[in-house]
Amino acid sequence: MTTETLAAIALFILAFGLISKPIEKSVITPPMVFTIFGLLLSPQLLGLLNVNIKSEIVLLFAEFTLILVLFTDVSRIHLKLLFQEYDLPLRLLGIGLPVMIILGTFGANIFFQQELTIWEAAALATILAPTDAALGQAVVSSPRVPLCIRQSLNVESGLNDGICLPILLIFLSLATSQTAAAEATSYWLSFSAKQVILGPIVGIAVGYIGGWLLLVSSDRRWITESFRDLSVLGLSLLAYTLAEIIGGNGFISAFCAGLTLGNTARFLILLTFMIYGAIMVLPALPELTWQIVFYAIVSLLIVRSASVAISTIGMKLRGETLVFLGWFGPRGVASVLYGLLVLEETAIQGSSVIFTTMVITVLISIFAHGITAFLGANWYGDRIDQLEAKQPELPELKSVREMPVRLPWNQ
């Protein structure tokens, strides 16, 4: 990366910051802007950012960002409050998420029957299962949307990426496994113990002990505000590295540490969209097929909407709410980072199809959900206002306490 490229990126970040407030109130979202800027930097256009997608620096950036995303997303969520007051996100996660993966796997097996094995299809479905509420910032921040609904989308987004990770790792390992059935059974017992058990144990321990130490230090005024934030960042990296050292999964550990602790800002998310635009979008276009486009649309519309409808059975939510929840399940950073994990797995024969499908799905989502977020929030707010006048006891208007909104660029 040249000095000119760094100067261009720095100048763009400064310029964006100067007009970020007006942009916040428009149909333009920060991920859209950074993706377009990344496209301009790409080798096919201005040629200022010429980095191989499989280069070590890109993979290191992806892993580092994934650690922080898993840690900080979940660290904003108050677990006790979640189980006391938030029935909707628990349904979306406990019922809707598995349904999304099952339906997505079924769809991928139909569209890519020749290109993907069943486990590769399941991996693709899992990559596209996590939602990124921040792509439609108006939806999770607009006071027009009932607090219960917008916070449910925010909580779902904060938890589903971490939940999907161990599932994805299992599917990727199944897709690459060439061992006999007996050997495979022994391997999976060992894999589950190390990856899915040791990771959470380390993460919870680091989050609990680290959080207690930070609390004591803050109470005694031994730590400054700036170093408190740096310490939180250090805890996420500590959880990752300790788990890796003992054979656990560092990403799961970072997620569990965040579940136990607090939060930190993540401007790296927007840089991820810039890199996504610069080195992923245009190279994916030659690989584009009608099956990929159709599957992307099915994933964003049908799979998501069906999972919402099934998971909310018995809640007596209005049709408008089901449409709103079904549409605003955008795919973003987690899908991009999980897609890069697939590229690292050289034994995955269908990695090109999986990666291209992820790129196209996220691209559609960035712009479709970004453009409709402001309009959709206002439309839904108007409908709820009209319905409230006739039926004050709507389940959508359930009183809940607010949790922080996942919008890192507004911190």
N, C-alpha and C positions, 0 to 999 in steps of 0.2 A: 504494500500500500504506500503510495507516494505522499510527499508533503502536500502536493496540490489536492489530492483526494481528501486528506484529513482537513485541510483548510475549507474545502467545499462542504464537507459534512458539518464542521463547526459553524460555518456561516449559515447553513440551512437551519440547524438547531436554534441558533440565535434568532433568525428571522421568524421561524415558527413560533418561538416563545413570545415574540413581540405582538403577534396577532392571534395568540391562542384563545383569548377570551371571546372575540367575535366568532371564531370558528366553532367554539363550543356550543353556540346557539344556532348553528346552521345544520344543514344536512351533510356537511363534510365532517368526517371524523379523523382524529390523528392517525389511526392505522391506514386509512386511505391515503393520506398525505405522504406518510413515510414510505408506503409501498410504491407510490408513483415516483417519489424521489429516488428510491432504489432502482426502479426501472430506468430512469434517466442516467444513473451511474453505471449501468450494466455495460459489458463489453460490446453488445450489439448496438448501443446508442452512443453515449458520450465516451464510454470506455475508461472511466475514471476508477472503477472498482472491478478489477480483473482477478478474481480469486476462484480457484477450483473448488467446487462444492464439496469434494472429498478431502480437501486440504486439512492439515492438522489444526490450523488456526480456526477454521469454521467449526470443526467438530468440538474443539475445546470451548469455543464461545457457546455452542449449543448446549454442551453439558453444564457449563457454569450457569447459563441462563435457566436451564431446566431445574437445577438445584434451587435457585432463588425463587422461581415461579412456584414450584411445589411447596417450598417453605413459606413464602409470604402469602400466597393465596389462602392457605388453610389457617394461617396464624391470625387472620382477621376474624375468624369465626368463633363465637362464644358457644362451646359445646353444650353447656348446661342450658343456656337460653334456647339453643336450637331444639333440644329434645323437649323442653317445656312448652314452647310456643309455636314452633314451625313444623306443622304436619306436612305441608305441601312439598318442601324440598326433600324431606325424608322419603316421601313417596317417589319423587322424581329420581332420586338416587337409588333407593332400594328396589323399586319395581321398574321405573322407566329406563334406567341405565342398562340393566341386563336385557330388557326388551329391545333397546336400540342395538345392542351388540348382536343379539340373535337375528333380528330382522335385517340388519346390515350385512351379516354373514350370509344369510339366505339370498339377499339381493346380489351380493358380490359373486356368489357361486353361480348365479344365473347369468349375469353380464360377462363374467370372466371365467367361464367354465374351462376354456382351453388354456388360459394363461396362469391361473392360480389354483393351488391345491386348497382343500377345505380349511387347513390351518392358516394359510396365507390370506384367504378370504376373511377369516376371523380376525387376523391381525389388522387388515385394512379397516374392518368395521370398528375395531377397538380404537384405532388411530383417529377415526372420525367421530367417535362417541363423545369425547369431552367438549363441553361448550365454553365459549369465551364471551361472557356478558359484556366485557369492555368494548367489543366491536360495535355495539349499539349503546353508546354511553347514555343517551337520553332515556333509554328504557329503565336503566337501573339508578338513574339520578333524578328523573323528572317527578316533581310532586303531583303531577296529574295522574300518575299511575299509583294505585293503592299501595301502601307500604308493604303489606303482606305479599303482594305479587312481585313487586320489584326486588324486595329483599330475598324472596324465594329463588328468583333467577340468579341473584348475586351469590347466594349461598351454594346453590347447585354448581355454579361455575367454579367456585372456590374449592370444592371438594372432589368433583368428578375426575379431574385430571390425575390426581394422586391415586384415586381408586382404580383408574384404568391402567396405571403403569404395571402393577404385578400381573394383571390379566394379559397385557400385551407381551410381557416378557415370557410368560408361559406359552402363549401362542407362537411366538418367534422361535422358542426352543423346540416346540413340537414340530414346527415347519422345517427345522434344520436337523432334527434327530434322525439318524440312520441306524440306530441300535436295534437289537432284538427286543422282543416284548419284555423278557425277564430283566435285561439290562436297563431297559427304559424305566421299568417300575422302580428299580433301585435308584436310578438317577433322579427321578422325580421326587422321591422321598428326601434325598439329599438336597436337591435344589430348593424344595419348599422350606426345609428347615433353615437353610442358610439365607436364602433370598427373602422369603416372606415372613420369617420369624425373627431372625437376628437383626434385620434392618429396623423393624419397628421397636424392638427392645432398646437398641442403641439410641434411636431417635427420641423415644420417650424419656430415656434417662438423661440425655444431653439437654433436651428441652426443659425438663423439670428442674434439674440441678442448675443449669445455666440461668433459667428464669428466676430461680430463688436467689442466686448470687447477684443478679442484676437488681432485683427488688431490694435486697439488703443494702447494696451499694448506693442505690438511689435514695433510700430512706435516710441513710447516713450522709448523703450529699458528697460521696466520694467520686462520683462519676458525672461528667458533663453530658449535656444532651447530645452533642455531636458524637462523642465516643460511645454513648449508649447505643446509637444507631449502628456504629461500626461493630460494636460487640455483638449485636444481634446478627449482623452479617457473618461475623466470625463463627457464631454458634451453628449457623446453617452449614458452613463449610466443615466445621468440626464433626457434626453429625454424619455428613457424607463420608469423610475420610476415615473415621473410626469404624464405621460399618464396613467399608471396603477392606480395611486392614484385617478384620476378623472373618471375612468371607460373606458378609451380608450385602444387601443392595443399598448403595449409598443414596440413591434417589428416594427410595421408600423411607429410609432413615430421615432424610431432610424433611420429607412430608410429615412424618410423625413428630419430629421435633417442632415443626411449625404448629402442629395441632395442639401441642402442649404449651406453646409460648405466645409470642406477640406478633409484630409485623415490621416490615422495612420497605422502603420505596424501591421501585423497579423501573428505571428508565430504560434498562436493557430490553424490555419488551418492545418498545418502539424501534430500537436498533435492530431487533429481530425481524420486524416487518420490513425495514430498509434492506437488510441482507436478503430476505425472502424475495423482495422485488428485484434486487440486483442480480442474483445468481440462480434463482430457481424458476421464475415465471417464464421468461423467454426460452430457455433451453427445454422447457417442458412442452412447448407448443408443437414441435415436430412430432412428438410422441402421441399427440392428441388423437383419439378415436371417438366415434359416436357412442360407444359403450361407456367410455370414461365420462363424457358429458352427461349422458342419461343417468349414470349411477350417482354422479355428484348431485344432480337435481333431486333424484329419488331420496338420497341421504338427507338433504336439507329440508325437503318438504314432507315426504310420505313417512320415512322412518322416524323422524323426530315427532311429527304430529301424532302418529299412531302410538308411540311410546307414551306421550303425554296423555292421550285419551285413555289408554289402558291403566296407567298409574293413578289417574284421578277418579276412577270409577267409585261412586258412592259419596263423593265430596260435594255433589250438587253445584258444581261450578257452572257459570253461564257459558253458552256457546262462544260468545265473544272472547271470554277468558281462555278457552281451550285453543282458539285460533291464535290469540296473542302469544300464549306460552309455546304453542307448537311452532310458530314462525320464528320467534326470537330465541333460538338456540344456535347461535352462530358458531362456526369453527374457526379457531385462530391459532394462538401461539403454541398451545400444547400439541395440536395436530402437526404443526410444522416441526417442532422439536422431536416428536415421536417418529415422524417421517425420516428425519436425519438418522435416528437410531437404526432404522431399517436399512439405510444405505451402508451402515457399518457392518451389517450382517451379510458378508459376501456369499454365504451359502443359500441365501434366499433367492430362488430362481425368478420369482415374480416381483423382485424389489423395484424394477423400473416401472411396472404397471401400478404398484402400490404407491410409489412416490409421486408419479405423475397425477394419479387420481387425487391424492392429498393436495397437491399444488393447485389443481383446478378447482377443487371443492372450496378450499380456503379463499382463492381469488374471487370466486362468485360470492362467497359469504361476506368478505370484506366490504364489497361495494353494495350488494343487495341489502344486507342487514344494516350497513352504515347509512345508506340513503333513506331507508324506510324507518329508521329508529325514531327520529324526531316526529315524523308524520304519524307513525304507528302509535307512539305514546300519546299524542294529542287525540287521535281517533278513539283509542281505548279509554282515555280519560273522559271524553265526551259521553261515550256509551255508559260508563259506570255512573256518571253524574245523572244521566237520564233514568237509569235503572234504580238508583238510590232513592229518587223521589217517589218511586212506586213501591220499592221493597227495601226499606232501611236495613234489614237484617241480612244483607248479602254476605255469603261466606268470604267473598273477596275483600270485604271491609273489616275482617277480623282484626282486633286490636293486638298488635305485637310491638315489642321493643326493637329499636333500630340497631343494626350492626353496620360497621363501616362498609362503604361502597368500594368495589374493586376498580378504581380508576387511577392508576399510578401516575399519570401525567398531571393530575390535579392536586397532588400532594405538595 
